[in-house]
Amino acid sequence: MLNRHRWLTWLFLLPAVLLVAVLMYYPMVGTAIESFYSASFINPNPTFVGLELYEKLFASGDFRTIVWNSCIWTIFVVLFQNLIGFGTALLLNQQLPTSGVVRSLILLPWVLPGVVAAILWRFMYDPQLGLINSFLIRLGVVDIGPAWLAEQDTAMAAVIIAAIWKGFPFSTVIFLAALQNVDREQIEAAIIDGANAWRRLIHVIIPSMREIIGINLVLTTILTFNYFDMIWVLTRGGPQNATHIFPTKIYELGFGQFRFGDAATYGVVSIIVLAMLIALYIVLQSAERRRAMSA
């Protein structure tokens, strides 16, 4: 009977396993193989070149720029998305009369499709008609509105701000759920001992949420590193590679320049980075599960 149930289990899992294998693992293996071949729009017949594309990749200045941009993009978006999300969750965790309405409104940036959010911010950053420049000119901060998305000095900061606005409600939801599971008895005991709000936050609330904070940091890092919509719609990686990250560069090389081997090489490096982040996420999630079971 046990063997029969085991076979039934595998039988029900088989469609999902096949679907994941066809849609995820087969393309990943195909990408890894393609990175050893050189092909382009002019010469569509793949030519085996071995590790030549990887040697060119690591020696190129573009690759160092992409790595730098990806690090800056990921670090700042994840950091401020989580800081703002945590602060917002602390406010929404208070028993306020309008907290239910505010919780619903705070989710709007997150549920808005990425392309729609990017188009909205593109209009806001418009040099002539944008809301941001209009506001700065009225305040007297600037005389002529800068082209935020067309200048190398401001383009990356502009897309980072837009991505933080889009993503912080996700962290807010995660942190709000964790805050509501903090042991109230510990908080009340800290109040009785004379701990102020800051000490309760540092010594009671944050330690109780430590595992959730770690998991959310890793998860948002994975999502941000692999984020495509916002940058592509706002800047398409420009100006002069100032905002190119791995996903946008892969798309430009593969579908814009038809350099499939180079795109595959970037894709393999991106997959390796994401695999390490996913492994870290699994480790943290397993640790949280063991802690919950032992509690």
C-alpha positions in Angstrom: 0.0 0.0 0.0 2.9 2.4 0.8 4.5 1.8 -2.5 1.2 2.4 -4.3 0.8 5.8 -2.6 4.4 6.6 -3.4 3.8 5.9 -7.1 0.5 7.9 -7.0 2.4 10.8 -5.5 5.0 10.7 -8.3 2.3 10.3 -10.9 0.5 13.5 -9.7 3.8 15.4 -9.6 4.9 14.3 -13.1 3.0 17.0 -15.1 4.4 19.7 -12.9 7.9 18.3 -13.2 7.7 18.0 -16.9 6.4 21.5 -17.2 9.2 22.9 -15.1 11.8 20.9 -17.1 10.5 22.0 -20.5 9.9 25.7 -19.6 12.9 26.3 -17.3 15.7 23.7 -17.3 15.7 22.9 -21.0 16.1 26.6 -22.0 18.8 27.0 -19.3 20.8 24.1 -20.7 20.3 25.4 -24.2 21.6 28.8 -23.2 24.7 27.2 -21.6 25.4 25.3 -24.8 24.8 28.3 -27.0 27.4 30.3 -25.1 30.1 28.1 -26.6 28.9 29.0 -30.2 29.2 32.3 -32.1 26.3 33.4 -34.2 24.9 36.7 -35.4 22.3 38.0 -37.8 24.8 38.2 -40.6 26.2 34.8 -39.9 23.3 32.8 -38.5 25.1 29.4 -38.7 26.5 28.7 -35.2 30.3 28.3 -35.0 31.9 26.5 -32.1 34.3 28.8 -30.4 34.7 27.1 -26.9 35.5 29.6 -24.2 36.4 32.4 -26.5 33.1 34.4 -25.8 33.8 34.1 -22.0 37.3 35.4 -22.5 36.0 38.4 -24.5 33.3 39.0 -22.0 35.5 39.2 -18.9 38.1 41.3 -20.8 35.5 43.8 -22.1 34.8 47.2 -20.5 31.1 46.7 -21.1 31.0 43.7 -18.8 32.6 45.6 -16.0 30.1 48.4 -16.5 27.2 45.9 -16.4 28.5 44.3 -13.2 28.9 47.7 -11.6 25.5 48.9 -12.7 23.9 45.7 -11.5 25.5 46.0 -8.1 24.5 49.7 -7.7 21.0 49.0 -8.9 20.5 46.0 -6.7 22.1 47.4 -3.5 20.2 50.7 -3.5 16.8 49.4 -4.6 16.9 46.5 -2.1 18.2 48.7 0.8 15.7 51.5 0.5 12.9 49.2 -0.6 13.3 47.3 2.7 13.9 50.4 4.9 10.9 52.2 3.6 8.8 49.0 3.7 9.8 48.4 7.3 9.0 51.9 8.3 5.7 51.8 6.5 4.9 48.5 8.2 5.6 49.9 11.6 3.1 52.8 10.9 0.4 50.5 9.5 0.8 48.1 12.5 -0.6 50.9 14.7 -4.3 50.9 15.6 -5.3 53.9 13.6 -8.8 54.7 12.4 -7.8 54.8 8.7 -5.3 52.0 8.8 -7.5 49.7 6.6 -7.8 52.3 3.8 -4.1 53.1 4.0 -3.2 49.5 3.7 -5.2 49.1 0.6 -3.8 52.3 -1.0 -0.2 51.4 -0.1 -0.5 48.3 -2.3 -1.3 50.2 -5.5 2.3 50.6 -6.7 3.0 46.9 -6.2 -0.1 45.6 -8.0 0.4 48.1 -10.9 2.0 46.3 -13.9 5.7 47.1 -14.3 5.3 48.5 -17.8 2.5 50.8 -16.7 4.4 52.0 -13.7 7.5 52.7 -15.9 5.4 54.7 -18.4 3.9 56.7 -15.5 7.4 57.6 -14.2 8.6 58.4 -17.7 5.9 61.1 -17.9 6.9 62.3 -14.5 10.6 62.6 -15.6 9.7 64.4 -18.9 12.0 67.5 -19.2 9.2 69.8 -20.4 5.9 68.4 -19.2 7.0 66.2 -16.2 5.5 66.7 -12.8 9.0 66.6 -11.1 10.5 69.4 -13.1 7.4 71.5 -12.8 7.5 71.1 -9.1 11.2 72.0 -8.9 10.8 75.0 -11.1 7.9 76.4 -9.0 10.0 76.0 -5.9 12.9 77.9 -7.6 15.3 75.0 -7.2 16.1 74.9 -10.9 15.5 77.3 -13.8 15.4 74.7 -16.6 14.2 71.2 -15.9 17.0 68.6 -16.4 16.5 65.6 -18.6 16.7 63.0 -15.8 16.7 59.9 -18.0 19.0 61.3 -20.7 21.9 62.3 -18.6 24.5 59.8 -17.3 24.8 61.5 -13.9 21.0 61.2 -13.1 19.7 58.3 -15.2 20.6 55.5 -12.7 19.3 57.5 -9.7 16.1 58.2 -11.5 15.3 54.5 -12.3 16.3 53.4 -8.8 13.8 55.9 -7.3 11.1 54.6 -9.6 11.9 50.9 -8.7 11.9 51.7 -5.0 8.4 53.2 -5.3 7.2 50.2 -7.3 8.7 47.6 -4.9 8.5 48.9 -1.3 4.8 47.7 -0.8 6.0 44.1 -1.2 8.4 44.5 1.7 5.7 46.3 3.6 3.3 43.4 3.3 6.0 40.9 4.4 7.1 43.0 7.4 3.6 43.8 8.5 2.7 40.1 8.6 5.9 39.5 10.7 5.1 42.4 13.0 1.7 41.0 13.8 3.3 37.7 14.8 5.7 39.3 17.3 5.0 38.0 20.9 2.9 40.8 22.6 4.0 39.5 26.0 7.6 40.4 25.3 6.7 43.9 24.2 4.5 44.4 27.3 7.3 43.1 29.5 9.7 45.6 27.9 7.2 48.4 28.5 7.0 47.4 32.2 10.8 47.4 32.4 10.8 51.0 31.2 12.0 50.4 27.6 11.1 53.3 25.2 9.8 52.7 21.7 13.4 52.7 20.2 14.7 50.1 22.7 11.6 47.9 22.1 12.3 48.1 18.4 16.0 47.2 18.7 15.9 44.6 21.4 12.5 43.0 21.0 10.8 43.5 17.6 13.8 43.3 15.2 15.3 40.2 16.9 11.9 38.5 16.7 11.8 39.3 13.0 15.4 38.5 12.2 14.8 35.4 10.0 11.9 37.1 8.1 14.1 40.1 7.5 16.9 37.9 6.2 14.6 36.0 3.9 13.0 39.1 2.5 16.3 40.7 1.8 17.5 37.7 -0.2 14.1 37.4 -2.0 14.0 41.1 -3.0 17.7 40.9 -4.1 16.7 38.0 -6.4 13.7 39.9 -7.8 15.6 43.2 -8.2 18.7 41.7 -9.8 16.5 40.0 -12.4 14.1 43.0 -12.9 13.7 44.1 -16.5 10.6 46.2 -17.1 11.4 49.4 -15.3 14.9 50.1 -16.8 14.0 49.0 -20.3 10.9 51.2 -20.6 12.5 54.2 -18.9 16.0 54.2 -20.5 16.6 51.0 -22.6 19.9 50.8 -20.8 21.1 54.3 -21.8 22.4 56.8 -22.0 25.7 55.1 -23.1 25.2 52.0 -21.0 24.7 54.1 -17.8 21.7 52.0 -16.7 22.3 48.7 -18.4 22.1 45.7 -16.1 22.2 42.0 -16.9 18.6 41.4 -18.1 18.5 44.5 -20.3 21.9 43.8 -21.8 20.9 40.2 -22.5 17.7 41.4 -24.3 19.6 44.0 -26.3 22.3 41.6 -27.4 19.9 38.8 -28.2 16.9 40.5 -29.7 18.4 43.9 -30.7 21.7 42.9 -32.2 21.1 39.2 -32.8 24.4 38.3 -31.1 23.0 35.1 -29.6 26.3 33.7 -28.3 27.2 36.9 -26.5 23.7 37.1 -25.0 23.9 33.5 -23.9 27.3 34.2 -22.2 25.8 37.1 -20.2 22.8 34.8 -19.4 25.0 32.1 -18.0 26.8 34.5 -15.7 23.4 35.9 -14.6 22.1 32.4 -13.9 25.1 31.6 -11.7 24.6 34.7 -9.6 20.9 34.0 -9.3 21.6 30.3 -8.4 23.8 31.4 -5.5 21.1 33.9 -4.3 18.4 31.2 -4.5 20.6 28.7 -2.6 21.0 31.4 0.1 17.2 31.9 0.2 16.6 28.2 0.6 19.1 27.9 3.4 17.5 30.9 5.3 14.0 29.5 4.7 15.0 26.1 6.0 16.5 27.7 9.1 13.2 29.6 9.7 11.2 26.5 9.2 13.3 24.6 11.8 13.1 27.5 14.2 9.3 27.6 13.8 9.0 23.8 14.4 11.2 24.0 17.5 9.3 26.9 19.0 
